[in-house]
Amino acid sequence: MMTIEVKNVSKTIRRQPVIQHASLSMQSGRIYGLQGINGSGKTMLMRLISGLIVPTDGWILINGKLLGKDLAFPERMGLFLENPAFLDRYSGFHNLKMLSSIQNRIGDSQIRSALDQVGLDPFDHKHYRKFSLGMKQRLGIAAAIMEAPDLILLDEPTNSLDTDGIALVKKILAAERARGALILISCHDFSILQEMSDEIFVLESGQIQKHLHAPDFM
């Protein structure tokens, strides 16, 4: 069981507040949505929870441990943040193979399974530079789920995807939730987000304005 507590967190960059007094609680086996227009603070809050940046004020606890002090990053995390970036001259499989070598937790079969889950051919030798925007998006999602992490952070995962791709993301998230993962996703499209989420946090100007629970937003 994973728990995340964000307590009165604020972040200021170049004297500009980007997150203001945010507090929220999350736990394993649920999908949490972040909704808001571009610039509302969705990505910045994900960066804070992932440990990529530290709060100016407040604190974040992962399983009771203080992020930035007791641990640098959440353990067993899958991250898809902003625009995915991979090496142009390698295939999707080989890009994921290089990423997986950092932790050395999975083998080729798990990598190919993740590619298959997102609708990419695990044996396709096409270089990443020849991928369409939708294929790049799918590869980024595969990278986030391939190690079966306890925490999955997906920033606008449905961008550049067609209707079939969005349906596939919904199926993947449902499977990861059933597996017991804690999932945090952002999306500016409320109608899509409400179909995926158990709870939704609505952000405006870096502040959490609403906390909605299913089925209230259905």
C-alpha positions as CSV (number, residue, x, y, z in Angstrom):
1,M,0.0,0.0,0.0
2,M,1.4,3.4,-1.0
3,T,0.2,6.7,0.5
4,I,1.1,10.2,-0.6
5,E,0.4,13.3,1.6
6,V,0.9,16.7,0.1
7,K,0.7,19.2,3.0
8,N,0.3,23.0,2.4
9,V,2.8,22.9,-0.5
10,S,3.8,26.1,-2.3
11,K,6.3,26.6,-5.1
12,T,7.7,29.9,-6.3
13,I,9.9,30.2,-9.4
14,R,11.5,33.5,-10.3
15,R,9.3,35.2,-7.7
16,Q,6.2,33.9,-9.3
17,P,3.9,31.5,-7.3
18,V,3.2,28.4,-9.5
19,I,1.7,26.2,-6.7
20,Q,-0.1,27.8,-3.7
21,H,-0.9,26.0,-0.4
22,A,-1.8,22.7,-2.1
23,S,-2.9,19.9,0.2
24,L,-4.1,16.4,-0.9
25,S,-4.0,12.8,0.1
26,M,-3.8,9.7,-2.2
27,Q,-3.5,6.0,-1.8
28,S,-2.9,2.8,-3.8
29,G,-5.6,1.3,-6.0
30,R,-7.1,4.6,-7.1
31,I,-6.8,7.0,-10.1
32,Y,-6.6,10.7,-9.3
33,G,-7.1,13.3,-11.9
34,L,-5.7,16.8,-12.1
35,Q,-7.9,19.1,-14.2
36,G,-7.2,22.7,-15.3
37,I,-6.2,24.9,-18.2
38,N,-2.6,25.2,-19.4
39,G,-0.6,27.0,-16.8
40,S,-2.9,26.1,-13.9
41,G,-0.1,24.1,-12.2
42,K,-0.9,20.5,-13.1
43,T,2.6,19.7,-14.4
44,M,4.3,21.6,-11.7
45,L,2.4,19.6,-9.0
46,M,3.5,16.4,-10.7
47,R,7.1,17.6,-10.7
48,L,6.8,18.2,-7.0
49,I,5.3,14.8,-6.2
50,S,7.9,13.0,-8.4
51,G,10.8,14.7,-6.6
52,L,12.1,16.5,-9.6
53,I,11.7,19.8,-7.8
54,V,11.4,20.6,-4.1
55,P,8.7,22.8,-2.5
56,T,9.4,26.4,-1.4
57,D,7.1,25.7,1.5
58,G,5.2,22.7,2.9
59,W,6.1,19.1,2.6
60,I,5.3,15.8,0.7
61,L,5.3,12.5,2.5
62,I,5.6,9.2,0.6
63,N,4.6,6.3,2.9
64,G,5.4,8.6,5.8
65,K,8.8,9.5,4.5
66,L,9.7,13.1,3.8
67,L,10.4,13.6,0.1
68,G,13.6,15.5,-0.4
69,K,15.0,14.5,3.0
70,D,14.3,10.8,3.8
71,L,14.2,9.9,0.1
72,A,15.1,11.7,-3.1
73,F,12.4,10.2,-5.3
74,P,9.3,8.0,-4.7
75,E,10.4,4.4,-5.0
76,R,9.1,2.3,-7.9
77,M,7.7,5.2,-9.9
78,G,6.7,5.4,-13.6
79,L,6.8,8.9,-15.0
80,F,5.4,10.4,-18.2
81,L,5.9,14.2,-17.9
82,E,5.4,16.8,-20.5
83,N,6.7,15.8,-24.0
84,P,8.3,12.3,-24.0
85,A,11.9,12.4,-25.3
86,F,13.7,9.4,-26.7
87,L,16.8,8.8,-28.9
88,D,16.0,9.4,-32.5
89,R,18.2,6.6,-34.0
90,Y,16.9,3.7,-32.0
91,S,13.6,1.7,-32.2
92,G,10.9,1.9,-29.5
93,F,12.1,-1.4,-28.0
94,H,15.7,-0.3,-27.8
95,N,14.8,3.0,-26.2
96,L,12.9,1.2,-23.5
97,K,15.7,-1.4,-23.2
98,M,18.1,1.3,-22.4
99,L,15.8,2.9,-19.9
100,S,15.1,-0.4,-18.2
101,S,18.9,-1.0,-17.7
102,I,18.9,1.8,-15.1
103,Q,17.0,-0.4,-12.6
104,N,17.5,-3.8,-14.2
105,R,14.2,-5.0,-12.9
106,I,12.6,-6.3,-16.1
107,G,13.7,-8.3,-19.2
108,D,12.8,-8.2,-22.9
109,S,9.5,-10.0,-22.4
110,Q,8.2,-7.3,-20.1
111,I,9.3,-4.5,-22.4
112,R,7.6,-6.2,-25.4
113,S,4.5,-6.7,-23.3
114,A,4.4,-2.9,-22.5
115,L,4.8,-2.0,-26.1
116,D,2.0,-4.4,-27.1
117,Q,-0.3,-2.9,-24.3
118,V,0.0,0.6,-25.8
119,G,-0.6,-0.7,-29.4
120,L,3.0,-0.6,-30.7
121,D,4.6,-3.5,-32.5
122,P,7.3,-4.9,-30.1
123,F,9.3,-6.1,-33.1
124,D,9.1,-3.0,-35.2
125,H,12.6,-1.7,-36.1
126,K,11.5,1.7,-37.1
127,H,13.6,4.5,-35.6
128,Y,12.0,6.9,-33.1
129,R,12.6,9.9,-35.4
130,K,10.1,8.3,-37.8
131,F,7.4,7.9,-35.2
132,S,4.1,9.9,-35.5
133,L,3.1,12.1,-32.6
134,G,0.6,9.4,-31.5
135,M,3.3,6.7,-31.6
136,K,5.6,8.9,-29.5
137,Q,2.9,9.4,-27.0
138,R,2.2,5.6,-26.8
139,L,5.9,4.9,-26.3
140,G,6.0,7.4,-23.4
141,I,3.1,5.6,-21.7
142,A,4.8,2.2,-22.3
143,A,8.0,3.6,-20.5
144,A,5.9,4.6,-17.5
145,I,4.1,1.3,-17.1
146,M,6.7,-1.3,-18.2
147,E,8.2,-1.9,-14.7
148,A,4.8,-2.3,-13.0
149,P,5.5,0.6,-10.7
150,D,3.6,1.4,-7.5
151,L,3.2,5.0,-8.5
152,I,2.3,6.1,-12.1
153,L,2.3,9.8,-13.0
154,L,1.0,10.6,-16.5
155,D,0.9,14.2,-17.7
156,E,-1.7,14.7,-20.5
157,P,-1.4,11.0,-21.7
158,T,-4.2,11.4,-24.3
159,N,-2.6,14.2,-26.2
160,S,-2.1,13.4,-29.9
161,L,-4.2,10.2,-29.6
162,D,-7.2,9.3,-31.6
163,T,-10.4,7.8,-30.2
164,D,-9.0,4.3,-30.3
165,G,-5.8,5.5,-28.5
166,I,-7.8,7.2,-25.8
167,A,-9.9,4.1,-25.2
168,L,-6.6,2.1,-24.9
169,V,-5.3,4.5,-22.3
170,K,-8.5,4.0,-20.3
171,K,-8.1,0.3,-20.5
172,I,-4.5,0.4,-19.4
173,L,-5.2,2.7,-16.4
174,A,-8.1,0.4,-15.3
175,A,-5.7,-2.6,-15.4
176,E,-3.0,-0.7,-13.5
177,R,-5.5,0.4,-10.8
178,A,-6.7,-3.2,-10.5
179,R,-3.1,-4.3,-10.0
180,G,-2.9,-1.9,-7.1
181,A,-1.0,1.1,-8.5
182,L,-1.5,4.7,-7.3
183,I,-2.2,6.7,-10.5
184,L,-2.1,10.4,-11.0
185,I,-3.0,11.8,-14.4
186,S,-3.5,15.3,-15.7
187,C,-5.9,16.4,-18.5
188,H,-7.3,19.7,-19.5
189,D,-10.4,17.8,-21.0
190,F,-12.7,17.3,-18.1
191,S,-15.0,14.8,-20.0
192,I,-12.1,12.5,-20.7
193,L,-10.7,12.8,-17.2
194,Q,-13.9,12.0,-15.4
195,E,-14.2,8.7,-17.4
196,M,-10.8,7.7,-16.0
197,S,-10.7,9.0,-12.4
198,D,-11.9,8.0,-9.0
199,E,-11.2,11.5,-7.7
200,I,-10.4,14.8,-9.4
201,F,-8.6,17.8,-8.1
202,V,-9.4,21.0,-10.0
203,L,-6.5,23.5,-10.2
204,E,-6.7,27.3,-11.0
205,S,-3.7,29.5,-10.8
206,G,-1.7,27.0,-8.8
207,Q,-4.4,26.4,-6.2
208,I,-6.6,23.4,-5.7
209,Q,-10.1,24.9,-6.0
210,K,-12.2,21.7,-5.9
211,H,-11.9,18.1,-4.9
212,L,-14.5,15.9,-6.6
213,H,-15.3,12.2,-6.0
214,A,-17.0,9.8,-8.4
215,P,-19.9,9.4,-8.9
216,D,-20.4,13.1,-8.2
217,F,-18.8,14.2,-11.4
218,M,-20.2,11.5,-13.6
